[in-house]
Amino acid sequence: MKHWMLAALCIMGIFSLAGCSNNHLIYTTDGQVIEAADKPKIDDDTGMIEYKDENGRKNQISPSEVREIKER
């Protein structure tokens, strides 16, 4: 009985972690598609859109270069 409960808890944990990752796609005006690991935000100091790439590096792009941002 304990093995069944342990297995159920492990499965629930895996599904809860999978739901936490919300990748976003940034479509640029020149046709590129950039995958962001988190939701892009506007940097108050620079006015640029800031996002983290798949490797965890912070990047910025000008809002005039962005056509659309969609959640994956």
N, CA and C atoms as an extended XYZ file, in Angstrom:
216
Properties=species:S:1:pos:R:3:atomname:S:1:resname:S:1:resid:I:1 pbc="F F F"
N         0.821       -1.191        0.000 N   MET     1
C         0.000        0.000        0.000 CA  MET     1
C         0.867        1.257        0.000 C   MET     1
N         1.972        1.249        0.734 N   LYS     2
C         2.837        2.422        0.797 CA  LYS     2
C         3.504        2.686       -0.547 C   LYS     2
N         3.823        1.638       -1.289 N   HIS     3
C         4.452        1.812       -2.594 CA  HIS     3
C         3.502        2.517       -3.558 C   HIS     3
N         2.232        2.201       -3.502 N   TRP     4
C         1.232        2.815       -4.359 CA  TRP     4
C         1.120        4.303       -4.055 C   TRP     4
N         1.095        4.663       -2.787 N   MET     5
C         0.996        6.074       -2.392 CA  MET     5
C         2.251        6.838       -2.814 C   MET     5
N         3.413        6.237       -2.655 N   LEU     6
C         4.666        6.870       -3.056 CA  LEU     6
C         4.690        7.114       -4.565 C   LEU     6
N         4.245        6.123       -5.326 N   ALA     7
C         4.203        6.268       -6.781 CA  ALA     7
C         3.238        7.374       -7.183 C   ALA     7
N         2.091        7.448       -6.530 N   ALA     8
C         1.110        8.494       -6.837 CA  ALA     8
C         1.665        9.879       -6.523 C   ALA     8
N         2.377       10.023       -5.412 N   LEU     9
C         2.971       11.314       -5.061 CA  LEU     9
C         4.051       11.725       -6.063 C   LEU     9
N         4.842       10.758       -6.519 N   CYS    10
C         5.882       11.061       -7.512 CA  CYS    10
C         5.264       11.529       -8.822 C   CYS    10
N         4.213       10.876       -9.259 N   ILE    11
C         3.544       11.258      -10.503 CA  ILE    11
C         2.937       12.651      -10.368 C   ILE    11
N         2.322       12.946       -9.243 N   MET    12
C         1.748       14.280       -9.024 CA  MET    12
C         2.839       15.347       -9.027 C   MET    12
N         3.987       15.032       -8.451 N   GLY    13
C         5.099       15.977       -8.430 CA  GLY    13
C         5.625       16.277       -9.823 C   GLY    13
N         5.716       15.261      -10.655 N   ILE    14
C         6.192       15.451      -12.027 CA  ILE    14
C         5.228       16.340      -12.799 C   ILE    14
N         3.927       16.103      -12.678 N   PHE    15
C         2.960       16.919      -13.389 CA  PHE    15
C         2.939       18.352      -12.881 C   PHE    15
N         3.137       18.557      -11.607 N   SER    16
C         3.139       19.924      -11.077 CA  SER    16
C         4.365       20.689      -11.555 C   SER    16
N         5.516       20.031      -11.688 N   LEU    17
C         6.715       20.694      -12.205 CA  LEU    17
C         6.591       20.994      -13.689 C   LEU    17
N         5.951       20.115      -14.424 N   ALA    18
C         5.794       20.334      -15.859 CA  ALA    18
C         4.893       21.532      -16.128 C   ALA    18
N         3.959       21.816      -15.262 N   GLY    19
C         3.057       22.946      -15.446 CA  GLY    19
C         3.693       24.283      -15.127 C   GLY    19
N         4.851       24.302      -14.505 N   CYS    20
C         5.485       25.560      -14.117 CA  CYS    20
C         6.251       26.226      -15.252 C   CYS    20
N         6.642       25.469      -16.249 N   SER    21
C         7.428       26.070      -17.319 CA  SER    21
C         6.508       26.649      -18.381 C   SER    21
N         6.551       27.955      -18.537 N   ASN    22
C         5.734       28.640      -19.526 CA  ASN    22
C         6.638       29.308      -20.542 C   ASN    22
N         6.951       28.610      -21.597 N   ASN    23
C         7.762       29.189      -22.649 CA  ASN    23
C         6.914       30.159      -23.459 C   ASN    23
N         7.549       31.187      -23.945 N   HIS    24
C         6.899       32.168      -24.793 CA  HIS    24
C         7.656       32.263      -26.104 C   HIS    24
N         6.940       32.551      -27.170 N   LEU    25
C         7.540       32.751      -28.473 CA  LEU    25
C         7.441       34.227      -28.825 C   LEU    25
N         8.560       34.793      -29.232 N   ILE    26
C         8.609       36.196      -29.629 CA  ILE    26
C         8.784       36.215      -31.149 C   ILE    26
N         7.798       36.764      -31.853 N   TYR    27
C         7.851       36.887      -33.299 CA  TYR    27
C         8.341       38.290      -33.635 C   TYR    27
N         9.426       38.369      -34.400 N   THR    28
C        10.003       39.671      -34.741 CA  THR    28
C         9.461       40.157      -36.086 C   THR    28
N         9.681       41.445      -36.354 N   THR    29
C         9.201       42.039      -37.598 CA  THR    29
C         9.959       41.520      -38.817 C   THR    29
N        11.167       40.979      -38.616 N   ASP    30
C        11.926       40.446      -39.747 CA  ASP    30
C        11.734       38.937      -39.942 C   ASP    30
N        10.774       38.343      -39.235 N   GLY    31
C        10.404       36.947      -39.449 CA  GLY    31
C        11.062       35.941      -38.528 C   GLY    31
N        11.904       36.369      -37.617 N   GLN    32
C        12.527       35.437      -36.678 CA  GLN    32
C        11.535       35.039      -35.595 C   GLN    32
N        11.749       33.863      -35.041 N   VAL    33
C        10.986       33.388      -33.888 CA  VAL    33
C        11.983       33.089      -32.785 C   VAL    33
N        11.830       33.774      -31.656 N   ILE    34
C        12.734       33.613      -30.516 CA  ILE    34
C        11.961       32.918      -29.406 C   ILE    34
N        12.555       31.855      -28.850 N   GLU    35
C        11.918       31.148      -27.743 CA  GLU    35
C        12.465       31.683      -26.428 C   GLU    35
N        11.568       32.163      -25.587 N   ALA    36
C        11.944       32.681      -24.275 CA  ALA    36
C        11.539       31.670      -23.213 C   ALA    36
N        12.406       31.473      -22.221 N   ALA    37
C        12.153       30.493      -21.165 CA  ALA    37
C        11.125       30.987      -20.152 C   ALA    37
N        10.903       32.301      -20.101 N   ASP    38
C         9.922       32.861      -19.176 CA  ASP    38
C         9.160       33.981      -19.882 C   ASP    38
N         8.235       34.598      -19.183 N   LYS    39
C         7.449       35.665      -19.780 CA  LYS    39
C         8.314       36.916      -19.940 C   LYS    39
N         8.411       37.439      -21.152 N   PRO    40
C         9.198       38.656      -21.371 CA  PRO    40
C         8.595       39.840      -20.620 C   PRO    40
N         9.475       40.729      -20.143 N   LYS    41
C         9.050       41.913      -19.385 CA  LYS    41
C         9.713       43.141      -19.977 C   LYS    41
N         9.087       44.291      -19.786 N   ILE    42
C         9.681       45.540      -20.237 CA  ILE    42
C        10.575       46.088      -19.134 C   ILE    42
N        11.829       46.357      -19.478 N   ASP    43
C        12.790       46.938      -18.542 CA  ASP    43
C        12.460       48.421      -18.395 C   ASP    43
N        12.158       48.847      -17.174 N   ASP    44
C        11.763       50.233      -16.921 CA  ASP    44
C        12.875       51.228      -17.253 C   ASP    44
N        14.122       50.843      -17.051 N   ASP    45
C        15.244       51.752      -17.283 CA  ASP    45
C        15.519       51.980      -18.770 C   ASP    45
N        15.480       50.908      -19.562 N   THR    46
C        15.856       51.015      -20.971 CA  THR    46
C        14.671       51.040      -21.924 C   THR    46
N        13.512       50.556      -21.482 N   GLY    47
C        12.354       50.466      -22.358 CA  GLY    47
C        12.397       49.269      -23.288 C   GLY    47
N        13.421       48.428      -23.138 N   MET    48
C        13.586       47.237      -23.975 CA  MET    48
C        12.808       46.065      -23.377 C   MET    48
N        12.466       45.107      -24.225 N   ILE    49
C        11.820       43.887      -23.767 CA  ILE    49
C        12.921       42.921      -23.351 C   ILE    49
N        12.847       42.458      -22.119 N   GLU    50
C        13.874       41.587      -21.551 CA  GLU    50
C        13.305       40.185      -21.384 C   GLU    50
N        14.102       39.177      -21.765 N   TYR    51
C        13.684       37.782      -21.635 CA  TYR    51
C        14.913       36.913      -21.391 C   TYR    51
N        14.671       35.703      -20.897 N   LYS    52
C        15.740       34.718      -20.731 CA  LYS    52
C        15.598       33.685      -21.841 C   LYS    52
N        16.732       33.326      -22.453 N   ASP    53
C        16.693       32.303      -23.485 CA  ASP    53
C        16.718       30.912      -22.851 C   ASP    53
N        16.773       29.894      -23.691 N   GLU    54
C        16.726       28.512      -23.209 CA  GLU    54
C        17.903       28.153      -22.313 C   GLU    54
N        19.019       28.871      -22.460 N   ASN    55
C        20.207       28.601      -21.651 CA  ASN    55
C        20.258       29.442      -20.381 C   ASN    55
N        19.236       30.239      -20.134 N   GLY    56
C        19.179       31.051      -18.929 CA  GLY    56
C        19.849       32.411      -19.043 C   GLY    56
N        20.336       32.766      -20.237 N   ARG    57
C        20.972       34.069      -20.435 CA  ARG    57
C        19.917       35.144      -20.650 C   ARG    57
N        20.149       36.312      -20.057 N   LYS    58
C        19.237       37.440      -20.239 CA  LYS    58
C        19.547       38.135      -21.559 C   LYS    58
N        18.507       38.454      -22.303 N   ASN    59
C        18.625       39.145      -23.574 CA  ASN    59
C        17.616       40.282      -23.604 C   ASN    59
N        17.851       41.247      -24.484 N   GLN    60
C        16.921       42.344      -24.667 CA  GLN    60
C        16.680       42.553      -26.150 C   GLN    60
N        15.464       42.988      -26.468 N   ILE    61
C        15.096       43.299      -27.837 CA  ILE    61
C        14.238       44.557      -27.820 C   ILE    61
N        14.372       45.368      -28.833 N   SER    62
C        13.611       46.604      -28.918 CA  SER    62
C        12.142       46.299      -29.199 C   SER    62
N        11.225       47.000      -28.541 N   PRO    63
C         9.801       46.766      -28.801 CA  PRO    63
C         9.410       47.021      -30.261 C   PRO    63
N        10.130       47.892      -30.945 N   SER    64
C         9.816       48.164      -32.347 CA  SER    64
C        10.152       46.970      -33.244 C   SER    64
N        10.988       46.054      -32.769 N   GLU    65
C        11.355       44.866      -33.539 CA  GLU    65
C        10.430       43.683      -33.260 C   GLU    65
N         9.530       43.811      -32.281 N   VAL    66
C         8.644       42.710      -31.893 CA  VAL    66
C         7.289       42.889      -32.548 C   VAL    66
N         6.851       41.848      -33.267 N   ARG    67
C         5.535       41.866      -33.885 CA  ARG    67
C         4.482       41.282      -32.945 C   ARG    67
N         4.860       40.186      -32.233 N   GLU    68
C         3.884       39.484      -31.393 CA  GLU    68
C         4.619       38.620      -30.376 C   GLU    68
N         4.012       38.445      -29.201 N   ILE    69
C         4.512       37.531      -28.176 CA  ILE    69
C         3.367       36.590      -27.807 C   ILE    69
N         3.636       35.286      -27.910 N   LYS    70
C         2.602       34.288      -27.601 CA  LYS    70
C         3.131       33.315      -26.559 C   LYS    70
N         2.237       32.877      -25.684 N   GLU    71
C         2.594       31.826      -24.728 CA  GLU    71
C         2.489       30.494      -25.446 C   GLU    71
N         3.463       29.666      -25.232 N   ARG    72
C         3.493       28.367      -25.901 CA  ARG    72
C         2.621       27.371      -25.198 C   ARG    72
